[in-house]
Amino acid sequence: MSGTEVTATNTAAHTADTPQLLLEHHLKELRLPTILREYDKMARQCAVEQVDYQHYLLRITELELLDRERRATDRRIRQAKFPVIKTRNSTLSRR
């Protein structure tokens, strides 16, 4: 393989990975962790189901929204620092 062929092959491989790397970078910068984690799996699922891109976006953004709501609720509960009530059953289950 000549130097130009190796460079062309490396460039083609790099170019194929670039959209995915850029997308992942942007999702991290935008702080969209659920979309970052689920976009590829959801895209494959939507392709199998022949779902159009608008419904794909709807599904993936709904996942992000639901996850944000769950994390916000968990965070509020932690911040509230509710007292832990010890019952006989909870004490017995630790043994």
C-alpha positions as CSV (number, residue, x, y, z in Angstrom):
1,M,0.0,0.0,0.0
2,S,1.4,3.4,-0.9
3,G,1.5,6.4,1.4
4,T,-1.4,8.0,-0.4
5,E,-3.6,4.9,-0.1
6,V,-2.9,4.7,3.7
7,T,-3.7,8.4,4.1
8,A,-6.9,8.0,2.1
9,T,-7.9,4.9,4.2
10,N,-7.2,6.7,7.4
11,T,-9.1,9.8,6.3
12,A,-12.1,7.7,5.3
13,A,-12.1,5.9,8.6
14,H,-11.7,9.2,10.5
15,T,-14.4,10.9,8.5
16,A,-16.8,8.0,9.2
17,D,-16.3,8.4,12.9
18,T,-16.4,12.2,12.9
19,P,-20.2,12.7,13.0
20,Q,-20.7,10.3,15.9
21,L,-17.8,11.9,17.8
22,L,-19.1,15.4,17.2
23,L,-22.7,14.4,18.2
24,E,-21.4,12.8,21.4
25,H,-19.3,15.9,22.1
26,H,-22.3,18.2,21.5
27,L,-24.6,16.1,23.7
28,K,-22.1,16.3,26.5
29,E,-21.7,20.1,26.1
30,L,-25.5,20.5,26.0
31,R,-25.7,18.3,29.1
32,L,-28.1,15.8,27.6
33,P,-26.9,12.6,29.3
34,T,-29.9,10.4,28.6
35,I,-29.9,11.2,24.9
36,L,-26.1,10.6,24.8
37,R,-26.7,7.2,26.4
38,E,-29.7,6.1,24.4
39,Y,-29.6,7.8,21.0
40,D,-28.0,4.9,19.1
41,K,-30.2,2.2,20.6
42,M,-33.3,4.3,20.0
43,A,-32.2,5.0,16.4
44,R,-31.8,1.3,15.7
45,Q,-35.2,0.6,17.3
46,C,-36.9,3.3,15.3
47,A,-35.2,2.0,12.1
48,V,-36.6,-1.5,12.7
49,E,-40.1,0.0,13.4
50,Q,-39.7,2.3,10.4
51,V,-40.4,5.4,12.6
52,D,-39.7,8.8,11.0
53,Y,-37.2,11.2,12.3
54,Q,-39.8,13.4,14.1
55,H,-41.1,10.5,16.1
56,Y,-37.5,9.4,16.8
57,L,-36.7,12.9,18.2
58,L,-40.0,12.9,20.1
59,R,-39.1,9.5,21.8
60,I,-35.5,10.5,22.6
61,T,-36.4,13.9,24.0
62,E,-39.2,12.3,26.1
63,L,-36.6,9.9,27.6
64,E,-34.4,12.9,28.5
65,L,-37.3,14.8,30.0
66,L,-38.5,11.8,32.1
67,D,-35.0,11.1,33.3
68,R,-34.5,14.8,34.2
69,E,-37.7,14.8,36.2
70,R,-36.7,11.6,38.0
71,R,-33.3,13.0,38.9
72,A,-34.8,16.3,40.1
73,T,-37.2,14.4,42.3
74,D,-34.4,12.3,43.7
75,R,-32.2,15.4,44.3
76,R,-35.1,17.2,46.1
77,I,-35.6,14.2,48.4
78,R,-31.9,14.0,49.2
79,Q,-31.8,17.8,49.9
80,A,-34.8,17.6,52.1
81,K,-32.8,15.4,54.5
82,F,-35.9,13.6,55.7
83,P,-35.3,11.7,58.9
84,V,-34.8,7.9,58.6
85,I,-37.5,6.1,60.5
86,K,-36.3,2.8,61.9
87,T,-38.8,0.1,62.3
88,R,-38.5,-3.4,63.7
89,N,-38.6,-4.9,60.2
90,S,-35.9,-2.6,58.8
91,T,-33.7,-3.5,61.8
92,L,-34.3,-7.2,61.4
93,S,-33.6,-7.2,57.7
94,R,-30.1,-5.8,58.3
95,R,-29.1,-8.8,60.3
